[in-house]
Amino acid sequence: MKEKRLSLRLSTKRMYALQVHAAEKEKSITAIIEDWIDSFREKAHSDAGVPANASLREAAPTLSSTNLPD
């Protein structure tokens, strides 16, 4: 998988809250954000009645398959 870089702006208060949360979970901020993004697919699958282990293509067949990662 080719990795992409994400840059965003947060208030000092939100950044601190994110750092505290990551430390409490003993995870990196990257891992916290990846887990959060992965939860979108889990929620979409459960809302649509799709098994949790289904691929993104199965969960969202209306999206153009040329835009989806393998």
Backbone as a chain_set.jsonl record, in Angstrom:
{"seq": "MKEKRLSLRLSTKRMYALQVHAAEKEKSITAIIEDWIDSFREKAHSDAGVPANASLREAAPTLSSTNLPD", "coords": {"N": [[0.84, -1.174, 0.0], [0.607, 2.125, -0.918], [1.551, 4.909, 0.902], [-0.041, 7.897, 2.016], [0.174, 11.365, 2.858], [-1.21, 13.356, 5.422], [-2.28, 16.52, 6.287], [-3.356, 18.795, 8.7], [-5.163, 21.424, 10.365], [-5.449, 22.198, 13.751], [-6.927, 23.422, 16.75], [-5.013, 24.521, 19.57], [-6.041, 23.463, 21.909], [-7.55, 21.237, 20.972], [-5.502, 19.727, 19.801], [-3.953, 19.109, 22.033], [-5.82, 17.583, 23.442], [-6.038, 15.408, 21.691], [-3.415, 14.399, 21.819], [-3.307, 13.658, 24.528], [-5.334, 11.695, 24.573], [-4.221, 9.791, 22.806], [-1.935, 9.084, 24.256], [-3.114, 7.986, 26.558], [-4.299, 5.725, 25.449], [-2.081, 4.451, 24.656], [-1.129, 4.643, 22.016], [-0.069, 5.81, 18.795], [-0.661, 9.088, 17.369], [-1.225, 8.831, 14.685], [-2.159, 6.15, 14.609], [-4.488, 6.428, 16.153], [-6.035, 8.111, 14.502], [-6.197, 6.511, 12.188], [-7.656, 4.317, 13.218], [-10.048, 5.64, 13.774], [-10.859, 6.393, 11.179], [-11.151, 3.83, 10.062], [-13.372, 3.052, 11.481], [-15.447, 4.259, 10.132], [-15.973, 2.638, 7.914], [-16.739, 0.302, 9.22], [-19.088, 1.198, 10.461], [-20.588, 1.905, 8.201], [-20.868, -0.598, 7.013], [-22.365, -1.982, 8.975], [-24.684, -0.424, 9.033], [-25.647, -0.896, 6.488], [-26.074, -3.554, 6.476], [-24.044, -5.182, 5.669], [-21.553, -7.687, 5.886], [-18.919, -7.355, 8.31], [-16.384, -8.048, 7.409], [-16.429, -7.649, 4.702], [-15.322, -6.394, 1.519], [-14.397, -2.993, 0.621], [-15.396, -2.442, -1.889], [-17.594, -4.175, -2.015], [-19.158, -3.142, 0.006], [-19.77, -0.593, -0.833], [-21.029, -0.454, -3.553], [-21.887, 1.423, -5.406], [-19.968, 3.316, -5.815], [-17.4, 4.431, -7.991], [-15.398, 1.93, -9.224], [-12.893, 2.403, -10.166], [-11.827, 4.353, -8.589], [-11.28, 3.289, -6.166], [-9.117, 1.897, -3.682], [-7.151, -1.15, -3.759]], "CA": [[0.0, 0.0, 0.0], [1.33, 3.39, -0.953], [1.062, 5.783, 1.971], [-0.273, 9.308, 1.731], [0.402, 12.247, 3.998], [-2.348, 14.2, 5.755], [-1.926, 17.692, 7.075], [-4.558, 19.491, 9.118], [-5.023, 22.441, 11.406], [-6.244, 21.991, 14.96], [-6.654, 24.377, 17.821], [-4.095, 24.0, 20.583], [-6.852, 22.661, 22.832], [-7.866, 19.944, 20.342], [-4.256, 18.977, 19.641], [-3.607, 18.594, 23.346], [-6.773, 16.507, 23.74], [-5.643, 14.273, 20.86], [-2.182, 13.853, 22.386], [-3.66, 12.989, 25.791], [-6.075, 10.487, 24.224], [-3.264, 8.83, 22.252], [-1.096, 8.607, 25.359], [-3.933, 7.109, 27.412], [-4.516, 4.47, 24.713], [-0.754, 3.945, 24.305], [-1.091, 4.564, 20.557], [0.368, 7.042, 18.137], [-1.755, 9.885, 16.82], [-1.555, 8.186, 13.414], [-2.991, 4.973, 14.893], [-5.798, 6.911, 16.613], [-6.763, 8.602, 13.329], [-6.496, 5.353, 11.337], [-8.759, 3.587, 13.859], [-11.253, 6.452, 13.592], [-11.257, 6.257, 9.778], [-11.629, 2.462, 9.888], [-14.705, 2.933, 12.075], [-16.423, 4.681, 9.13], [-16.33, 1.463, 7.119], [-17.477, -0.601, 10.105], [-20.431, 1.746, 10.627], [-21.271, 1.794, 6.912], [-21.212, -2.01, 6.838], [-23.444, -2.363, 9.88], [-25.886, 0.287, 8.598], [-26.115, -1.468, 5.231], [-26.244, -4.988, 6.63], [-22.931, -5.852, 4.998], [-20.643, -8.272, 6.874], [-17.787, -6.49, 8.668], [-15.171, -8.417, 6.677], [-16.626, -7.41, 3.27], [-14.418, -5.382, 0.977], [-14.991, -1.686, 0.392], [-16.166, -2.535, -3.128], [-18.871, -4.818, -1.7], [-19.925, -2.274, 0.901], [-20.161, 0.634, -1.535], [-20.969, -0.799, -4.975], [-22.232, 2.548, -6.281], [-18.775, 4.121, -6.073], [-16.627, 3.999, -9.153], [-14.347, 1.009, -8.802], [-11.578, 2.918, -10.556], [-11.359, 5.269, -7.56], [-11.108, 2.574, -4.897], [-7.86, 1.155, -3.544], [-7.306, -2.596, -3.618]], "C": [[0.89, 1.243, 0.0], [0.716, 4.308, 0.098], [0.946, 7.208, 1.481], [-0.055, 10.098, 3.002], [-0.822, 13.126, 4.184], [-1.868, 15.339, 6.637], [-3.22, 18.395, 7.447], [-4.25, 20.497, 10.202], [-5.969, 22.122, 12.542], [-5.939, 23.112, 15.937], [-5.68, 23.72, 18.799], [-4.83, 23.081, 21.546], [-7.174, 21.282, 22.249], [-6.607, 19.106, 20.158], [-3.841, 18.36, 20.957], [-4.525, 17.424, 23.708], [-6.427, 15.243, 22.946], [-4.382, 13.61, 21.403], [-2.458, 13.096, 23.68], [-4.372, 11.675, 25.502], [-5.131, 9.404, 23.695], [-2.381, 8.247, 23.355], [-1.863, 7.652, 26.266], [-4.157, 5.745, 26.77], [-3.204, 3.78, 24.361], [-0.649, 3.67, 22.806], [-0.525, 5.867, 20.022], [-0.854, 7.821, 17.656], [-2.173, 9.302, 15.473], [-2.476, 6.994, 13.639], [-4.389, 5.377, 15.351], [-6.63, 7.355, 15.412], [-7.115, 7.458, 12.389], [-7.645, 4.534, 11.911], [-10.082, 4.319, 13.652], [-11.764, 6.321, 12.153], [-11.798, 4.853, 9.514], [-13.035, 2.284, 10.456], [-15.789, 3.404, 11.108], [-16.917, 3.479, 8.342], [-17.139, 0.492, 7.961], [-18.913, -0.115, 10.281], [-21.223, 1.619, 9.332], [-21.718, 0.362, 6.663], [-22.392, -2.38, 7.721], [-24.747, -1.684, 9.487], [-26.496, -0.346, 7.355], [-26.36, -2.968, 5.325], [-25.175, -5.797, 5.925], [-22.026, -6.453, 6.066], [-19.407, -7.402, 7.098], [-16.528, -6.815, 7.883], [-15.324, -8.241, 5.168], [-15.666, -6.327, 2.79], [-15.158, -4.066, 0.805], [-15.827, -1.708, -0.879], [-17.535, -3.163, -2.877], [-19.759, -3.902, -0.867], [-20.458, -1.047, 0.188], [-20.136, 0.399, -3.045], [-21.299, 0.356, -5.909], [-21.049, 3.456, -6.559], [-18.05, 3.571, -7.281], [-15.477, 3.117, -8.699], [-12.967, 1.482, -9.218], [-11.0, 3.846, -9.516], [-11.056, 4.582, -6.248], [-9.778, 1.852, -4.851], [-8.139, -0.339, -3.437], [-7.163, -3.029, -2.19]], "O": [[1.801, 1.378, 0.817], [-0.504, 4.457, 0.165], [1.725, 7.666, 0.645], [-0.098, 9.545, 4.101], [-1.408, 13.59, 3.207], [-1.141, 15.132, 7.609], [-4.092, 18.573, 6.597], [-3.216, 20.43, 10.867], [-7.141, 21.815, 12.326], [-4.844, 23.674, 15.948], [-5.554, 22.496, 18.834], [-4.304, 22.044, 21.95], [-7.083, 20.274, 22.951], [-6.648, 17.889, 20.343], [-3.418, 17.204, 20.994], [-4.066, 16.401, 24.218], [-6.515, 14.134, 23.474], [-4.296, 12.382, 21.44], [-1.906, 12.019, 23.904], [-4.058, 10.652, 26.111], [-5.23, 8.242, 24.087], [-2.118, 7.044, 23.373], [-1.328, 6.628, 26.692], [-4.201, 4.727, 27.461], [-3.202, 2.666, 23.836], [-0.156, 2.625, 22.379], [-0.508, 6.888, 20.709], [-1.949, 7.27, 17.55], [-3.362, 9.283, 15.156], [-3.473, 6.843, 12.932], [-5.371, 4.737, 14.976], [-7.807, 7.009, 15.317], [-8.218, 7.431, 11.843], [-8.522, 4.098, 11.164], [-11.111, 3.697, 13.386], [-12.964, 6.156, 11.934], [-12.8, 4.702, 8.816], [-13.803, 1.456, 9.966], [-16.942, 2.994, 11.242], [-18.117, 3.314, 8.124], [-18.116, -0.082, 7.48], [-19.849, -0.914, 10.254], [-22.401, 1.264, 9.359], [-22.818, 0.13, 6.161], [-23.328, -3.03, 7.256], [-25.812, -2.293, 9.591], [-27.714, -0.337, 7.183], [-26.805, -3.586, 4.358], [-25.381, -6.971, 5.619], [-21.752, -5.792, 7.068], [-18.91, -6.781, 6.159], [-15.678, -5.942, 7.704], [-14.435, -8.644, 4.418], [-15.252, -5.458, 3.559], [-16.388, -4.023, 0.839], [-16.868, -1.054, -0.939], [-18.529, -2.733, -3.462], [-20.979, -3.899, -1.029], [-21.499, -0.514, 0.572], [-19.313, 0.987, -3.746], [-21.015, 0.271, -7.104], [-21.12, 4.293, -7.459], [-18.094, 2.371, -7.55], [-14.667, 3.531, -7.869], [-11.967, 1.011, -8.677], [-9.799, 4.115, -9.539], [-10.615, 5.235, -5.301], [-9.347, 1.263, -5.843], [-9.24, -0.744, -3.065], [-7.266, -4.219, -1.893]]}, "num_chains": 1, "name": "protein.A"}
